[in-house]
Structure formats: C-alpha cells, structure tokens
Amino acid sequence: MKELILPEYGRNIQNMVEIAMTISDRNERNRCARSIINCMGNLFPYLRDNDAFQHKLWDHLALMSNFQLDIDYPYEITPPEDIHPTPESIPLPNNQIRERHYGRFIDDFIQRISTDPTILSQQPLLILIANFMKRCYHTYNQEVINDEIIFDDLHRLSNGAIDLRNKNIKLQDTQYKKNNKNKK
C-alpha cells in the first residue's frame, strides 16, 4: 500500500488525486480538482468557507499530487521548499559537564559565583547551593550521601574558591518521607 502524503484527508482523497492526474483533458481535470477540493472542505465544514483555508486546501492538493497536477489553480501555490522548510540548527554548548549528577546549571553557576568576592562572603547563600547540590545528587543516585562529599565537590568545582569543608555545617536531609494518607 502506498503511504499517504497527508493522512488527515484519508486514502480516498489520495486516490481521487491520483485519478485526477491520469485525466488527459485539462477542463475535465480542472473540474475534477474542484470536486476534490469540495470533498476536502467537507471534512472540515467549520473552516470550508474561510478564504485562507481554501488557499490551504489548494496547497494540499498540489502537495498530494507531488506538484505534478497540471490545473488552473485559483491561488498561487506555495512552493515545496516553503511548505516544509528545513529548520536552522540549534547551537548547543560543546563543553562537557564535569559532574553529570549536578547538571550544567550548577556547574556554570558555581563557576560564576566563584569569581565574585561579594557572593563568596555570604555563607547562607553558599549553604543554599550546597543543599541544592545534595538534592541533585540524591535525585540522580537515590542513596544517602555524606555532607563532606558535597563540600568536597563544591570545593573542587569552584577551583578552591568555595570551602565549606571544615565549618561544622549540617545540610538538610534528603530522605523524603512517604505520604501515608488514608492510613488508619
């Protein structure tokens, strides 16, 4: 079975277009094309009288015939390269993430704040970052983690600028309690 070009119209409309392409008389081919457009419009009756939709139907007719149906189109047909334009490629960063379980955001964020002395002097903000890192680690690994590992990673990722290793800081616990609702 031949693959449908526009499946929203179905196989019968596709077969009608293929039959219209075999008609040798141009007037008969034009009449057949108008009948096909009427059938296509009946599939979407709420849009059928809209002029923009009519133009779209004629574009779809040309597309279903691979732009080979030789008829008098009432609208200028959109060229094939404009119907399916090739999207521009999205530029992606090429640098590697040093610690995948923390993600690119944390890595970039630590790099930025490690060069700002006003942020480095604010210990509550640094503890907040460490707590977030602990949650990221727990989400990725699903295991209990020692705070010292987070402090070591933070020190290493900041190239020694952030050091919370020997400050007797306790991070939040990442163990989430199960919700026991409806339990009697």
C-alpha positions as CSV (number, residue, x, y, z in Angstrom):
1,M,0.0,0.0,0.0
2,K,1.2,3.4,-0.9
3,E,1.9,5.8,2.0
4,L,-0.5,8.7,2.5
5,I,1.1,12.1,1.9
6,L,-1.5,13.9,4.1
7,P,-3.2,11.3,6.3
8,E,-5.8,13.8,7.6
9,Y,-7.6,13.6,4.3
10,G,-7.6,9.8,4.1
11,R,-6.9,7.3,1.4
12,N,-10.0,8.0,-0.7
13,I,-8.9,11.6,-1.3
14,Q,-5.4,10.5,-2.1
15,N,-6.9,8.0,-4.7
16,M,-9.0,10.8,-6.2
17,V,-5.9,13.0,-6.7
18,E,-4.1,10.1,-8.3
19,I,-7.1,9.5,-10.7
20,A,-7.2,13.3,-11.5
21,M,-3.5,13.1,-12.5
22,T,-4.4,10.5,-15.1
23,I,-7.1,12.6,-16.8
24,S,-5.9,13.9,-20.2
25,D,-8.5,16.6,-20.8
26,R,-7.4,19.8,-19.0
27,N,-11.0,21.1,-18.5
28,E,-12.1,17.7,-17.1
29,R,-9.0,17.7,-14.8
30,N,-9.9,21.2,-13.5
31,R,-13.5,20.1,-12.8
32,C,-12.2,17.0,-11.0
33,A,-9.8,19.1,-8.9
34,R,-12.7,21.4,-7.8
35,S,-14.7,18.3,-6.8
36,I,-11.7,17.1,-4.8
37,I,-11.4,20.4,-3.1
38,N,-15.1,20.3,-2.2
39,C,-14.6,16.8,-0.7
40,M,-11.6,18.0,1.2
41,G,-13.6,21.0,2.5
42,N,-16.4,18.8,3.6
43,L,-14.0,17.1,6.0
44,F,-13.6,20.4,7.8
45,P,-17.0,22.1,7.4
46,Y,-16.4,24.8,10.0
47,L,-13.4,26.1,8.0
48,R,-14.5,25.4,4.5
49,D,-15.8,29.0,3.7
50,N,-12.6,30.7,5.0
51,D,-10.6,32.1,2.1
52,A,-7.2,31.3,3.8
53,F,-8.4,27.7,4.3
54,Q,-9.4,27.5,0.7
55,H,-5.9,28.5,-0.2
56,K,-4.5,25.9,2.1
57,L,-6.7,23.2,0.5
58,W,-5.3,24.1,-2.9
59,D,-1.8,23.9,-1.5
60,H,-2.6,20.5,0.0
61,L,-4.0,19.3,-3.3
62,A,-0.7,20.3,-5.0
63,L,1.2,18.6,-2.3
64,M,-0.8,15.4,-2.5
65,S,0.0,15.3,-6.3
66,N,3.7,16.0,-5.7
67,F,3.2,19.3,-7.5
68,Q,2.5,17.4,-10.8
69,L,-1.2,18.1,-11.2
70,D,-1.5,20.4,-14.2
71,I,-4.6,22.5,-13.5
72,D,-5.6,26.2,-13.3
73,Y,-5.1,26.9,-9.6
74,P,-7.3,29.8,-8.3
75,Y,-4.5,30.7,-5.8
76,E,-0.8,30.9,-6.2
77,I,0.6,27.6,-4.9
78,T,3.2,27.7,-2.2
79,P,6.5,26.2,-3.4
80,P,7.5,22.8,-1.9
81,E,10.6,24.3,-0.2
82,D,8.3,26.8,1.7
83,I,5.9,24.1,2.8
84,H,8.5,22.0,4.7
85,P,11.3,24.4,5.4
86,T,14.5,23.0,6.9
87,P,14.8,24.4,10.4
88,E,18.0,26.1,11.5
89,S,20.2,24.0,13.7
90,I,20.2,24.9,17.4
91,P,23.6,25.9,18.7
92,L,24.4,23.6,21.6
93,P,27.3,24.2,24.1
94,N,30.2,21.9,23.4
95,N,31.7,21.9,26.8
96,Q,31.4,18.8,28.9
97,I,29.6,18.8,32.3
98,R,32.1,17.9,34.9
99,E,29.7,16.3,37.3
100,R,26.6,15.0,35.4
101,H,24.5,14.4,38.6
102,Y,24.7,18.2,39.4
103,G,24.0,19.3,35.8
104,R,25.2,22.1,33.6
105,F,23.3,24.8,35.5
106,I,25.1,24.1,38.8
107,D,28.5,23.8,37.1
108,D,28.0,27.2,35.3
109,F,26.6,28.8,38.5
110,I,29.5,27.7,40.7
111,Q,31.9,29.0,38.1
112,R,30.3,32.4,38.0
113,I,29.9,32.9,41.8
114,S,33.5,31.6,42.5
115,T,34.8,34.8,40.9
116,D,32.6,37.2,42.8
117,P,34.0,38.1,46.3
118,T,30.7,39.7,47.5
119,I,28.9,36.4,46.9
120,L,31.7,34.3,48.4
121,S,31.4,36.2,51.7
122,Q,27.7,35.2,52.1
123,Q,27.7,31.9,53.8
124,P,23.9,31.3,53.8
125,L,23.9,31.5,50.0
126,L,26.7,29.0,49.8
127,I,24.9,26.7,52.1
128,L,21.8,27.0,50.0
129,I,23.8,26.0,46.9
130,A,25.3,23.0,48.8
131,N,21.8,21.9,49.8
132,F,20.6,22.1,46.2
133,M,23.7,20.1,45.2
134,K,22.8,17.4,47.8
135,R,19.2,17.2,46.4
136,C,20.5,16.9,42.9
137,Y,22.9,14.1,44.0
138,H,20.1,12.3,45.8
139,T,17.8,12.6,42.8
140,Y,20.4,11.1,40.5
141,N,21.8,8.4,42.8
142,Q,18.9,7.6,45.1
143,E,21.2,7.0,48.0
144,V,22.1,8.7,51.3
145,I,25.1,11.0,50.9
146,N,27.6,12.3,53.4
147,D,27.7,16.2,53.5
148,E,31.5,16.0,53.2
149,I,31.2,14.7,49.7
150,I,29.1,17.7,48.7
151,F,31.6,20.1,50.4
152,D,34.5,18.4,48.5
153,D,32.6,18.6,45.2
154,L,31.8,22.2,45.8
155,H,35.4,23.0,46.6
156,R,36.6,21.1,43.5
157,L,34.0,22.6,41.1
158,S,34.8,26.2,42.3
159,N,38.6,25.5,41.9
160,G,39.1,26.1,45.6
161,A,37.2,29.4,45.9
162,I,34.4,27.9,48.0
163,D,35.5,26.0,51.0
164,L,32.8,24.8,53.5
165,R,34.7,21.6,54.4
166,N,35.8,22.3,58.0
167,K,33.0,24.6,59.2
168,N,30.7,22.2,61.0
169,I,27.8,22.9,58.7
170,K,24.9,20.4,58.6
171,L,23.0,20.2,55.3
172,Q,19.3,19.3,55.0
173,D,18.4,15.7,55.0
174,T,17.3,14.4,51.5
175,Q,15.3,11.5,52.7
176,Y,11.7,12.1,51.8
177,K,9.0,10.5,53.9
178,K,6.3,8.7,52.1
179,N,2.9,10.2,52.2
180,N,0.7,7.9,54.2
181,K,-2.7,9.4,53.6
182,N,-5.8,7.3,54.1
183,K,-3.9,5.1,56.5
184,K,-5.9,4.3,59.7
